[in-house]
Amino acid sequence: MTEHEERELCRMRFNSIEKWQNEADRRFDEGTKTMHDQDVTIGKLLTKMDTLTESIKGLSKALWGALVGATMIGLGFIIWFIQTQ
């Protein structure tokens, strides 16, 4: 193998390695961007979950209030009914 052929072979191998490295860097950058986007999405979801949790707490308080109110009305009706008999 002549010196020129060796240089050409080295150049081809270097280009192949450089191409592989550039592709790996590109995939790494895409992965980093994807991870950042997912972090932002998770943050938004956490905020929405907190809001939803607070809404559910408010709804459960309202339902308990309605249940207590209905129970009191029922007891009042029973007491009224007994007294009128």
PyMOL Python script that loads the backbone (N, CA, C, O; Angstrom):
from pymol import cmd

cmd.read_pdbstr("""\
ATOM      1  N   MET A   1       0.841  -1.157   0.000  1.00  0.00           N
ATOM      2  CA  MET A   1       0.000   0.000   0.000  1.00  0.00           C
ATOM      3  C   MET A   1       0.900   1.239   0.000  1.00  0.00           C
ATOM      4  O   MET A   1       1.836   1.361   0.791  1.00  0.00           O
ATOM      5  N   THR A   2       0.584   2.129  -0.898  1.00  0.00           N
ATOM      6  CA  THR A   2       1.427   3.315  -1.021  1.00  0.00           C
ATOM      7  C   THR A   2       1.003   4.359   0.007  1.00  0.00           C
ATOM      8  O   THR A   2      -0.043   4.250   0.648  1.00  0.00           O
ATOM      9  N   GLU A   3       1.842   5.359   0.137  1.00  0.00           N
ATOM     10  CA  GLU A   3       1.561   6.430   1.097  1.00  0.00           C
ATOM     11  C   GLU A   3       0.280   7.176   0.725  1.00  0.00           C
ATOM     12  O   GLU A   3      -0.497   7.561   1.599  1.00  0.00           O
ATOM     13  N   HIS A   4       0.069   7.374  -0.558  1.00  0.00           N
ATOM     14  CA  HIS A   4      -1.138   8.058  -1.022  1.00  0.00           C
ATOM     15  C   HIS A   4      -2.390   7.241  -0.684  1.00  0.00           C
ATOM     16  O   HIS A   4      -3.390   7.810  -0.246  1.00  0.00           O
ATOM     17  N   GLU A   5      -2.352   5.940  -0.875  1.00  0.00           N
ATOM     18  CA  GLU A   5      -3.479   5.064  -0.559  1.00  0.00           C
ATOM     19  C   GLU A   5      -3.745   5.058   0.947  1.00  0.00           C
ATOM     20  O   GLU A   5      -4.898   5.056   1.377  1.00  0.00           O
ATOM     21  N   GLU A   6      -2.671   5.055   1.750  1.00  0.00           N
ATOM     22  CA  GLU A   6      -2.832   5.084   3.207  1.00  0.00           C
ATOM     23  C   GLU A   6      -3.498   6.384   3.651  1.00  0.00           C
ATOM     24  O   GLU A   6      -4.379   6.380   4.511  1.00  0.00           O
ATOM     25  N   ARG A   7      -3.069   7.489   3.058  1.00  0.00           N
ATOM     26  CA  ARG A   7      -3.687   8.775   3.408  1.00  0.00           C
ATOM     27  C   ARG A   7      -5.158   8.799   3.015  1.00  0.00           C
ATOM     28  O   ARG A   7      -6.006   9.292   3.758  1.00  0.00           O
ATOM     29  N   GLU A   8      -5.440   8.265   1.853  1.00  0.00           N
ATOM     30  CA  GLU A   8      -6.834   8.231   1.394  1.00  0.00           C
ATOM     31  C   GLU A   8      -7.677   7.351   2.313  1.00  0.00           C
ATOM     32  O   GLU A   8      -8.808   7.709   2.641  1.00  0.00           O
ATOM     33  N   LEU A   9      -7.145   6.215   2.727  1.00  0.00           N
ATOM     34  CA  LEU A   9      -7.838   5.327   3.645  1.00  0.00           C
ATOM     35  C   LEU A   9      -8.059   6.021   4.996  1.00  0.00           C
ATOM     36  O   LEU A   9      -9.145   5.927   5.568  1.00  0.00           O
ATOM     37  N   CYS A  10      -7.044   6.711   5.501  1.00  0.00           N
ATOM     38  CA  CYS A  10      -7.170   7.457   6.756  1.00  0.00           C
ATOM     39  C   CYS A  10      -8.214   8.561   6.632  1.00  0.00           C
ATOM     40  O   CYS A  10      -9.009   8.780   7.546  1.00  0.00           O
ATOM     41  N   ARG A  11      -8.207   9.248   5.503  1.00  0.00           N
ATOM     42  CA  ARG A  11      -9.164  10.316   5.269  1.00  0.00           C
ATOM     43  C   ARG A  11     -10.594   9.765   5.243  1.00  0.00           C
ATOM     44  O   ARG A  11     -11.506  10.373   5.803  1.00  0.00           O
ATOM     45  N   MET A  12     -10.784   8.621   4.597  1.00  0.00           N
ATOM     46  CA  MET A  12     -12.110   8.002   4.530  1.00  0.00           C
ATOM     47  C   MET A  12     -12.571   7.573   5.925  1.00  0.00           C
ATOM     48  O   MET A  12     -13.721   7.800   6.303  1.00  0.00           O
ATOM     49  N   ARG A  13     -11.668   6.955   6.682  1.00  0.00           N
ATOM     50  CA  ARG A  13     -12.026   6.533   8.042  1.00  0.00           C
ATOM     51  C   ARG A  13     -12.334   7.744   8.924  1.00  0.00           C
ATOM     52  O   ARG A  13     -13.291   7.726   9.698  1.00  0.00           O
ATOM     53  N   PHE A  14     -11.518   8.798   8.804  1.00  0.00           N
ATOM     54  CA  PHE A  14     -11.758  10.014   9.587  1.00  0.00           C
ATOM     55  C   PHE A  14     -13.107  10.610   9.241  1.00  0.00           C
ATOM     56  O   PHE A  14     -13.862  11.001  10.130  1.00  0.00           O
ATOM     57  N   ASN A  15     -13.419  10.682   7.941  1.00  0.00           N
ATOM     58  CA  ASN A  15     -14.723  11.216   7.521  1.00  0.00           C
ATOM     59  C   ASN A  15     -15.864  10.367   8.062  1.00  0.00           C
ATOM     60  O   ASN A  15     -16.900  10.895   8.465  1.00  0.00           O
ATOM     61  N   SER A  16     -15.672   9.050   8.070  1.00  0.00           N
ATOM     62  CA  SER A  16     -16.691   8.153   8.598  1.00  0.00           C
ATOM     63  C   SER A  16     -16.898   8.384  10.094  1.00  0.00           C
ATOM     64  O   SER A  16     -18.033   8.442  10.567  1.00  0.00           O
ATOM     65  N   ILE A  17     -15.801   8.514  10.832  1.00  0.00           N
ATOM     66  CA  ILE A  17     -15.883   8.758  12.278  1.00  0.00           C
ATOM     67  C   ILE A  17     -16.500  10.128  12.545  1.00  0.00           C
ATOM     68  O   ILE A  17     -17.329  10.277  13.444  1.00  0.00           O
ATOM     69  N   GLU A  18     -16.096  11.123  11.765  1.00  0.00           N
ATOM     70  CA  GLU A  18     -16.635  12.464  11.948  1.00  0.00           C
ATOM     71  C   GLU A  18     -18.130  12.485  11.660  1.00  0.00           C
ATOM     72  O   GLU A  18     -18.887  13.143  12.374  1.00  0.00           O
ATOM     73  N   LYS A  19     -18.562  11.775  10.627  1.00  0.00           N
ATOM     74  CA  LYS A  19     -19.982  11.698  10.286  1.00  0.00           C
ATOM     75  C   LYS A  19     -20.747  11.031  11.434  1.00  0.00           C
ATOM     76  O   LYS A  19     -21.821  11.499  11.814  1.00  0.00           O
ATOM     77  N   TRP A  20     -20.206   9.947  11.985  1.00  0.00           N
ATOM     78  CA  TRP A  20     -20.838   9.251  13.104  1.00  0.00           C
ATOM     79  C   TRP A  20     -20.939  10.172  14.323  1.00  0.00           C
ATOM     80  O   TRP A  20     -21.970  10.215  14.994  1.00  0.00           O
ATOM     81  N   GLN A  21     -19.863  10.904  14.599  1.00  0.00           N
ATOM     82  CA  GLN A  21     -19.846  11.813  15.745  1.00  0.00           C
ATOM     83  C   GLN A  21     -20.859  12.952  15.562  1.00  0.00           C
ATOM     84  O   GLN A  21     -21.561  13.313  16.507  1.00  0.00           O
ATOM     85  N   ASN A  22     -20.934  13.506  14.369  1.00  0.00           N
ATOM     86  CA  ASN A  22     -21.907  14.565  14.102  1.00  0.00           C
ATOM     87  C   ASN A  22     -23.342  14.056  14.286  1.00  0.00           C
ATOM     88  O   ASN A  22     -24.193  14.759  14.832  1.00  0.00           O
ATOM     89  N   GLU A  23     -23.596  12.840  13.828  1.00  0.00           N
ATOM     90  CA  GLU A  23     -24.925  12.243  13.986  1.00  0.00           C
ATOM     91  C   GLU A  23     -25.228  12.013  15.470  1.00  0.00           C
ATOM     92  O   GLU A  23     -26.343  12.266  15.925  1.00  0.00           O
ATOM     93  N   ALA A  24     -24.239  11.536  16.216  1.00  0.00           N
ATOM     94  CA  ALA A  24     -24.430  11.331  17.655  1.00  0.00           C
ATOM     95  C   ALA A  24     -24.689  12.665  18.358  1.00  0.00           C
ATOM     96  O   ALA A  24     -25.551  12.739  19.234  1.00  0.00           O
ATOM     97  N   ASP A  25     -23.967  13.706  17.993  1.00  0.00           N
ATOM     98  CA  ASP A  25     -24.189  15.033  18.576  1.00  0.00           C
ATOM     99  C   ASP A  25     -25.591  15.550  18.260  1.00  0.00           C
ATOM    100  O   ASP A  25     -26.256  16.133  19.117  1.00  0.00           O
ATOM    101  N   ARG A  26     -26.027  15.331  17.029  1.00  0.00           N
ATOM    102  CA  ARG A  26     -27.362  15.773  16.620  1.00  0.00           C
ATOM    103  C   ARG A  26     -28.435  15.044  17.426  1.00  0.00           C
ATOM    104  O   ARG A  26     -29.387  15.665  17.897  1.00  0.00           O
ATOM    105  N   ARG A  27     -28.282  13.719  17.586  1.00  0.00           N
ATOM    106  CA  ARG A  27     -29.247  12.952  18.373  1.00  0.00           C
ATOM    107  C   ARG A  27     -29.241  13.384  19.832  1.00  0.00           C
ATOM    108  O   ARG A  27     -30.293  13.448  20.467  1.00  0.00           O
ATOM    109  N   PHE A  28     -28.054  13.682  20.365  1.00  0.00           N
ATOM    110  CA  PHE A  28     -27.946  14.152  21.751  1.00  0.00           C
ATOM    111  C   PHE A  28     -28.665  15.487  21.918  1.00  0.00           C
ATOM    112  O   PHE A  28     -29.397  15.688  22.888  1.00  0.00           O
ATOM    113  N   ASP A  29     -28.453  16.398  20.970  1.00  0.00           N
ATOM    114  CA  ASP A  29     -29.111  17.708  21.038  1.00  0.00           C
ATOM    115  C   ASP A  29     -30.634  17.575  20.947  1.00  0.00           C
ATOM    116  O   ASP A  29     -31.368  18.259  21.660  1.00  0.00           O
ATOM    117  N   GLU A  30     -31.098  16.690  20.066  1.00  0.00           N
ATOM    118  CA  GLU A  30     -32.538  16.455  19.947  1.00  0.00           C
ATOM    119  C   GLU A  30     -33.089  15.865  21.238  1.00  0.00           C
ATOM    120  O   GLU A  30     -34.170  16.245  21.687  1.00  0.00           O
ATOM    121  N   GLY A  31     -32.346  14.933  21.836  1.00  0.00           N
ATOM    122  CA  GLY A  31     -32.772  14.333  23.099  1.00  0.00           C
ATOM    123  C   GLY A  31     -32.831  15.368  24.209  1.00  0.00           C
ATOM    124  O   GLY A  31     -33.755  15.361  25.022  1.00  0.00           O
ATOM    125  N   THR A  32     -31.847  16.258  24.245  1.00  0.00           N
ATOM    126  CA  THR A  32     -31.835  17.314  25.255  1.00  0.00           C
ATOM    127  C   THR A  32     -33.038  18.232  25.082  1.00  0.00           C
ATOM    128  O   THR A  32     -33.685  18.601  26.062  1.00  0.00           O
ATOM    129  N   LYS A  33     -33.342  18.604  23.830  1.00  0.00           N
ATOM    130  CA  LYS A  33     -34.496  19.471  23.556  1.00  0.00           C
ATOM    131  C   LYS A  33     -35.782  18.759  23.950  1.00  0.00           C
ATOM    132  O   LYS A  33     -36.669  19.365  24.551  1.00  0.00           O
ATOM    133  N   THR A  34     -35.888  17.485  23.616  1.00  0.00           N
ATOM    134  CA  THR A  34     -37.079  16.717  23.961  1.00  0.00           C
ATOM    135  C   THR A  34     -37.252  16.642  25.472  1.00  0.00           C
ATOM    136  O   THR A  34     -38.364  16.796  25.977  1.00  0.00           O
ATOM    137  N   MET A  35     -36.171  16.409  26.193  1.00  0.00           N
ATOM    138  CA  MET A  35     -36.248  16.343  27.653  1.00  0.00           C
ATOM    139  C   MET A  35     -36.682  17.681  28.230  1.00  0.00           C
ATOM    140  O   MET A  35     -37.483  17.720  29.164  1.00  0.00           O
ATOM    141  N   HIS A  36     -36.167  18.775  27.689  1.00  0.00           N
ATOM    142  CA  HIS A  36     -36.569  20.106  28.165  1.00  0.00           C
ATOM    143  C   HIS A  36     -38.055  20.332  27.912  1.00  0.00           C
ATOM    144  O   HIS A  36     -38.773  20.825  28.782  1.00  0.00           O
ATOM    145  N   ASP A  37     -38.514  19.968  26.711  1.00  0.00           N
ATOM    146  CA  ASP A  37     -39.934  20.121  26.383  1.00  0.00           C
ATOM    147  C   ASP A  37     -40.800  19.286  27.323  1.00  0.00           C
ATOM    148  O   ASP A  37     -41.870  19.724  27.746  1.00  0.00           O
ATOM    149  N   GLN A  38     -40.333  18.087  27.644  1.00  0.00           N
ATOM    150  CA  GLN A  38     -41.088  17.232  28.552  1.00  0.00           C
ATOM    151  C   GLN A  38     -41.102  17.817  29.962  1.00  0.00           C
ATOM    152  O   GLN A  38     -42.115  17.722  30.654  1.00  0.00           O
ATOM    153  N   ASP A  39     -40.002  18.416  30.396  1.00  0.00           N
ATOM    154  CA  ASP A  39     -39.968  19.068  31.707  1.00  0.00           C
ATOM    155  C   ASP A  39     -40.985  20.200  31.775  1.00  0.00           C
ATOM    156  O   ASP A  39     -41.683  20.359  32.776  1.00  0.00           O
ATOM    157  N   VAL A  40     -41.064  20.979  30.710  1.00  0.00           N
ATOM    158  CA  VAL A  40     -42.034  22.083  30.665  1.00  0.00           C
ATOM    159  C   VAL A  40     -43.455  21.525  30.705  1.00  0.00           C
ATOM    160  O   VAL A  40     -44.311  22.049  31.418  1.00  0.00           O
ATOM    161  N   THR A  41     -43.701  20.475  29.950  1.00  0.00           N
ATOM    162  CA  THR A  41     -45.023  19.857  29.915  1.00  0.00           C
ATOM    163  C   THR A  41     -45.397  19.304  31.284  1.00  0.00           C
ATOM    164  O   THR A  41     -46.533  19.466  31.731  1.00  0.00           O
ATOM    165  N   ILE A  42     -44.454  18.655  31.948  1.00  0.00           N
ATOM    166  CA  ILE A  42     -44.712  18.116  33.285  1.00  0.00           C
ATOM    167  C   ILE A  42     -45.039  19.246  34.252  1.00  0.00           C
ATOM    168  O   ILE A  42     -45.940  19.112  35.079  1.00  0.00           O
ATOM    169  N   GLY A  43     -44.319  20.350  34.157  1.00  0.00           N
ATOM    170  CA  GLY A  43     -44.602  21.501  35.011  1.00  0.00           C
ATOM    171  C   GLY A  43     -46.008  22.032  34.801  1.00  0.00           C
ATOM    172  O   GLY A  43     -46.709  22.351  35.761  1.00  0.00           O
ATOM    173  N   LYS A  44     -46.420  22.127  33.543  1.00  0.00           N
ATOM    174  CA  LYS A  44     -47.781  22.591  33.243  1.00  0.00           C
ATOM    175  C   LYS A  44     -48.818  21.612  33.784  1.00  0.00           C
ATOM    176  O   LYS A  44     -49.840  22.023  34.334  1.00  0.00           O
ATOM    177  N   LEU A  45     -48.550  20.316  33.626  1.00  0.00           N
ATOM    178  CA  LEU A  45     -49.486  19.314  34.131  1.00  0.00           C
ATOM    179  C   LEU A  45     -49.598  19.370  35.647  1.00  0.00           C
ATOM    180  O   LEU A  45     -50.688  19.211  36.196  1.00  0.00           O
ATOM    181  N   LEU A  46     -48.480  19.594  36.327  1.00  0.00           N
ATOM    182  CA  LEU A  46     -48.513  19.706  37.785  1.00  0.00           C
ATOM    183  C   LEU A  46     -49.365  20.897  38.218  1.00  0.00           C
ATOM    184  O   LEU A  46     -50.136  20.805  39.172  1.00  0.00           O
ATOM    185  N   THR A  47     -49.220  22.006  37.513  1.00  0.00           N
ATOM    186  CA  THR A  47     -50.024  23.184  37.828  1.00  0.00           C
ATOM    187  C   THR A  47     -51.506  22.883  37.628  1.00  0.00           C
ATOM    188  O   THR A  47     -52.335  23.245  38.463  1.00  0.00           O
ATOM    189  N   LYS A  48     -51.838  22.225  36.527  1.00  0.00           N
ATOM    190  CA  LYS A  48     -53.236  21.881  36.263  1.00  0.00           C
ATOM    191  C   LYS A  48     -53.763  20.893  37.303  1.00  0.00           C
ATOM    192  O   LYS A  48     -54.915  20.990  37.727  1.00  0.00           O
ATOM    193  N   MET A  49     -52.919  19.944  37.714  1.00  0.00           N
ATOM    194  CA  MET A  49     -53.337  18.975  38.735  1.00  0.00           C
ATOM    195  C   MET A  49     -53.608  19.678  40.062  1.00  0.00           C
ATOM    196  O   MET A  49     -54.572  19.346  40.752  1.00  0.00           O
ATOM    197  N   ASP A  50     -52.764  20.647  40.423  1.00  0.00           N
ATOM    198  CA  ASP A  50     -52.986  21.401  41.660  1.00  0.00           C
ATOM    199  C   ASP A  50     -54.313  22.159  41.600  1.00  0.00           C
ATOM    200  O   ASP A  50     -55.076  22.170  42.566  1.00  0.00           O
ATOM    201  N   THR A  51     -54.576  22.785  40.468  1.00  0.00           N
ATOM    202  CA  THR A  51     -55.837  23.512  40.288  1.00  0.00           C
ATOM    203  C   THR A  51     -57.027  22.563  40.380  1.00  0.00           C
ATOM    204  O   THR A  51     -58.033  22.869  41.019  1.00  0.00           O
ATOM    205  N   LEU A  52     -56.897  21.412  39.733  1.00  0.00           N
ATOM    206  CA  LEU A  52     -57.972  20.416  39.753  1.00  0.00           C
ATOM    207  C   LEU A  52     -58.200  19.891  41.167  1.00  0.00           C
ATOM    208  O   LEU A  52     -59.343  19.692  41.577  1.00  0.00           O
ATOM    209  N   THR A  53     -57.128  19.666  41.908  1.00  0.00           N
ATOM    210  CA  THR A  53     -57.248  19.190  43.289  1.00  0.00           C
ATOM    211  C   THR A  53     -57.995  20.203  44.145  1.00  0.00           C
ATOM    212  O   THR A  53     -58.864  19.836  44.935  1.00  0.00           O
ATOM    213  N   GLU A  54     -57.656  21.475  43.987  1.00  0.00           N
ATOM    214  CA  GLU A  54     -58.354  22.518  44.743  1.00  0.00           C
ATOM    215  C   GLU A  54     -59.835  22.574  44.358  1.00  0.00           C
ATOM    216  O   GLU A  54     -60.692  22.771  45.220  1.00  0.00           O
ATOM    217  N   SER A  55     -60.132  22.403  43.088  1.00  0.00           N
ATOM    218  CA  SER A  55     -61.524  22.407  42.642  1.00  0.00           C
ATOM    219  C   SER A  55     -62.286  21.230  43.234  1.00  0.00           C
ATOM    220  O   SER A  55     -63.439  21.376  43.641  1.00  0.00           O
ATOM    221  N   ILE A  56     -61.657  20.078  43.284  1.00  0.00           N
ATOM    222  CA  ILE A  56     -62.302  18.890  43.856  1.00  0.00           C
ATOM    223  C   ILE A  56     -62.534  19.080  45.346  1.00  0.00           C
ATOM    224  O   ILE A  56     -63.568  18.665  45.868  1.00  0.00           O
ATOM    225  N   LYS A  57     -61.581  19.703  46.038  1.00  0.00           N
ATOM    226  CA  LYS A  57     -61.778  19.981  47.467  1.00  0.00           C
ATOM    227  C   LYS A  57     -62.989  20.878  47.677  1.00  0.00           C
ATOM    228  O   LYS A  57     -63.803  20.635  48.568  1.00  0.00           O
ATOM    229  N   GLY A  58     -63.106  21.920  46.851  1.00  0.00           N
ATOM    230  CA  GLY A  58     -64.256  22.818  46.944  1.00  0.00           C
ATOM    231  C   GLY A  58     -65.560  22.088  46.654  1.00  0.00           C
ATOM    232  O   GLY A  58     -66.567  22.318  47.323  1.00  0.00           O
ATOM    233  N   LEU A  59     -65.542  21.212  45.662  1.00  0.00           N
ATOM    234  CA  LEU A  59     -66.742  20.458  45.304  1.00  0.00           C
ATOM    235  C   LEU A  59     -67.135  19.510  46.427  1.00  0.00           C
ATOM    236  O   LEU A  59     -68.318  19.372  46.737  1.00  0.00           O
ATOM    237  N   SER A  60     -66.154  18.856  47.037  1.00  0.00           N
ATOM    238  CA  SER A  60     -66.478  17.930  48.119  1.00  0.00           C
ATOM    239  C   SER A  60     -67.065  18.680  49.315  1.00  0.00           C
ATOM    240  O   SER A  60     -67.969  18.170  49.977  1.00  0.00           O
ATOM    241  N   LYS A  61     -66.563  19.880  49.599  1.00  0.00           N
ATOM    242  CA  LYS A  61     -67.142  20.689  50.681  1.00  0.00           C
ATOM    243  C   LYS A  61     -68.580  21.057  50.351  1.00  0.00           C
ATOM    244  O   LYS A  61     -69.447  21.008  51.223  1.00  0.00           O
ATOM    245  N   ALA A  62     -68.841  21.423  49.110  1.00  0.00           N
ATOM    246  CA  ALA A  62     -70.193  21.784  48.693  1.00  0.00           C
ATOM    247  C   ALA A  62     -71.126  20.576  48.796  1.00  0.00           C
ATOM    248  O   ALA A  62     -72.267  20.711  49.236  1.00  0.00           O
ATOM    249  N   LEU A  63     -70.649  19.408  48.395  1.00  0.00           N
ATOM    250  CA  LEU A  63     -71.486  18.209  48.473  1.00  0.00           C
ATOM    251  C   LEU A  63     -71.789  17.839  49.925  1.00  0.00           C
ATOM    252  O   LEU A  63     -72.913  17.461  50.255  1.00  0.00           O
ATOM    253  N   TRP A  64     -70.774  17.951  50.790  1.00  0.00           N
ATOM    254  CA  TRP A  64     -71.023  17.695  52.213  1.00  0.00           C
ATOM    255  C   TRP A  64     -72.036  18.694  52.760  1.00  0.00           C
ATOM    256  O   TRP A  64     -72.917  18.316  53.533  1.00  0.00           O
ATOM    257  N   GLY A  65     -71.927  19.942  52.379  1.00  0.00           N
ATOM    258  CA  GLY A  65     -72.899  20.951  52.810  1.00  0.00           C
ATOM    259  C   GLY A  65     -74.294  20.612  52.339  1.00  0.00           C
ATOM    260  O   GLY A  65     -75.257  20.733  53.097  1.00  0.00           O
ATOM    261  N   ALA A  66     -74.410  20.184  51.081  1.00  0.00           N
ATOM    262  CA  ALA A  66     -75.722  19.815  50.539  1.00  0.00           C
ATOM    263  C   ALA A  66     -76.272  18.594  51.273  1.00  0.00           C
ATOM    264  O   ALA A  66     -77.468  18.535  51.561  1.00  0.00           O
ATOM    265  N   LEU A  67     -75.421  17.629  51.577  1.00  0.00           N
ATOM    266  CA  LEU A  67     -75.847  16.431  52.294  1.00  0.00           C
ATOM    267  C   LEU A  67     -76.329  16.777  53.699  1.00  0.00           C
ATOM    268  O   LEU A  67     -77.366  16.285  54.142  1.00  0.00           O
ATOM    269  N   VAL A  68     -75.583  17.617  54.390  1.00  0.00           N
ATOM    270  CA  VAL A  68     -75.986  18.037  55.742  1.00  0.00           C
ATOM    271  C   VAL A  68     -77.292  18.822  55.670  1.00  0.00           C
ATOM    272  O   VAL A  68     -78.184  18.625  56.495  1.00  0.00           O
ATOM    273  N   GLY A  69     -77.406  19.705  54.690  1.00  0.00           N
ATOM    274  CA  GLY A  69     -78.649  20.477  54.524  1.00  0.00           C
ATOM    275  C   GLY A  69     -79.835  19.571  54.266  1.00  0.00           C
ATOM    276  O   GLY A  69     -80.892  19.754  54.869  1.00  0.00           O
ATOM    277  N   ALA A  70     -79.682  18.600  53.383  1.00  0.00           N
ATOM    278  CA  ALA A  70     -80.774  17.671  53.066  1.00  0.00           C
ATOM    279  C   ALA A  70     -81.129  16.839  54.298  1.00  0.00           C
ATOM    280  O   ALA A  70     -82.305  16.574  54.550  1.00  0.00           O
ATOM    281  N   THR A  71     -80.131  16.431  55.056  1.00  0.00           N
ATOM    282  CA  THR A  71     -80.376  15.657  56.282  1.00  0.00           C
ATOM    283  C   THR A  71     -81.163  16.490  57.290  1.00  0.00           C
ATOM    284  O   THR A  71     -82.105  15.995  57.910  1.00  0.00           O
ATOM    285  N   MET A  72     -80.780  17.740  57.449  1.00  0.00           N
ATOM    286  CA  MET A  72     -81.487  18.621  58.383  1.00  0.00           C
ATOM    287  C   MET A  72     -82.931  18.853  57.928  1.00  0.00           C
ATOM    288  O   MET A  72     -83.845  18.870  58.753  1.00  0.00           O
ATOM    289  N   ILE A  73     -83.133  19.025  56.660  1.00  0.00           N
ATOM    290  CA  ILE A  73     -84.496  19.191  56.140  1.00  0.00           C
ATOM    291  C   ILE A  73     -85.306  17.926  56.401  1.00  0.00           C
ATOM    292  O   ILE A  73     -86.463  17.991  56.816  1.00  0.00           O
ATOM    293  N   GLY A  74     -84.682  16.772  56.152  1.00  0.00           N
ATOM    294  CA  GLY A  74     -85.373  15.499  56.406  1.00  0.00           C
ATOM    295  C   GLY A  74     -85.722  15.339  57.876  1.00  0.00           C
ATOM    296  O   GLY A  74     -86.838  14.940  58.206  1.00  0.00           O
ATOM    297  N   LEU A  75     -84.788  15.641  58.756  1.00  0.00           N
ATOM    298  CA  LEU A  75     -85.065  15.557  60.189  1.00  0.00           C
ATOM    299  C   LEU A  75     -86.147  16.553  60.600  1.00  0.00           C
ATOM    300  O   LEU A  75     -87.028  16.233  61.398  1.00  0.00           O
ATOM    301  N   GLY A  76     -86.072  17.754  60.052  1.00  0.00           N
ATOM    302  CA  GLY A  76     -87.112  18.751  60.330  1.00  0.00           C
ATOM    303  C   GLY A  76     -88.478  18.278  59.883  1.00  0.00           C
ATOM    304  O   GLY A  76     -89.473  18.470  60.583  1.00  0.00           O
ATOM    305  N   PHE A  77     -88.523  17.653  58.705  1.00  0.00           N
ATOM    306  CA  PHE A  77     -89.799  17.133  58.213  1.00  0.00           C
ATOM    307  C   PHE A  77     -90.324  16.039  59.123  1.00  0.00           C
ATOM    308  O   PHE A  77     -91.515  16.012  59.434  1.00  0.00           O
ATOM    309  N   ILE A  78     -89.452  15.132  59.554  1.00  0.00           N
ATOM    310  CA  ILE A  78     -89.878  14.043  60.450  1.00  0.00           C
ATOM    311  C   ILE A  78     -90.397  14.606  61.767  1.00  0.00           C
ATOM    312  O   ILE A  78     -91.436  14.169  62.264  1.00  0.00           O
ATOM    313  N   ILE A  79     -89.687  15.564  62.330  1.00  0.00           N
ATOM    314  CA  ILE A  79     -90.133  16.183  63.582  1.00  0.00           C
ATOM    315  C   ILE A  79     -91.469  16.890  63.384  1.00  0.00           C
ATOM    316  O   ILE A  79     -92.366  16.753  64.216  1.00  0.00           O
ATOM    317  N   TRP A  80     -91.614  17.628  62.317  1.00  0.00           N
ATOM    318  CA  TRP A  80     -92.876  18.316  62.023  1.00  0.00           C
ATOM    319  C   TRP A  80     -94.012  17.305  61.872  1.00  0.00           C
ATOM    320  O   TRP A  80     -95.108  17.501  62.397  1.00  0.00           O
ATOM    321  N   PHE A  81     -93.726  16.204  61.132  1.00  0.00           N
ATOM    322  CA  PHE A  81     -94.740  15.198  60.884  1.00  0.00           C
ATOM    323  C   PHE A  81     -95.202  14.545  62.184  1.00  0.00           C
ATOM    324  O   PHE A  81     -96.394  14.313  62.384  1.00  0.00           O
ATOM    325  N   ILE A  82     -94.239  14.251  63.069  1.00  0.00           N
ATOM    326  CA  ILE A  82     -94.575  13.625  64.353  1.00  0.00           C
ATOM    327  C   ILE A  82     -95.400  14.603  65.193  1.00  0.00           C
ATOM    328  O   ILE A  82     -96.373  14.196  65.829  1.00  0.00           O
ATOM    329  N   GLN A  83     -95.033  15.863  65.204  1.00  0.00           N
ATOM    330  CA  GLN A  83     -95.749  16.847  66.030  1.00  0.00           C
ATOM    331  C   GLN A  83     -97.173  17.094  65.527  1.00  0.00           C
ATOM    332  O   GLN A  83     -98.061  17.409  66.320  1.00  0.00           O
ATOM    333  N   THR A  84     -97.393  16.957  64.237  1.00  0.00           N
ATOM    334  CA  THR A  84     -98.736  17.222  63.709  1.00  0.00           C
ATOM    335  C   THR A  84     -99.654  16.034  63.868  1.00  0.00           C
ATOM    336  O   THR A  84    -100.853  16.161  63.622  1.00  0.00           O
ATOM    337  N   GLN A  85     -99.157  14.911  64.258  1.00  0.00           N
ATOM    338  CA  GLN A  85     -99.992  13.726  64.391  1.00  0.00           C
ATOM    339  C   GLN A  85    -100.647  13.637  65.706  1.00  0.00           C
ATOM    340  O   GLN A  85    -101.385  12.686  65.964  1.00  0.00           O
TER     341      GLN A  85
END
""", "prot")
cmd.dss("prot")
cmd.show_as("cartoon", "prot")
cmd.util.cbc("prot")
cmd.orient("prot")
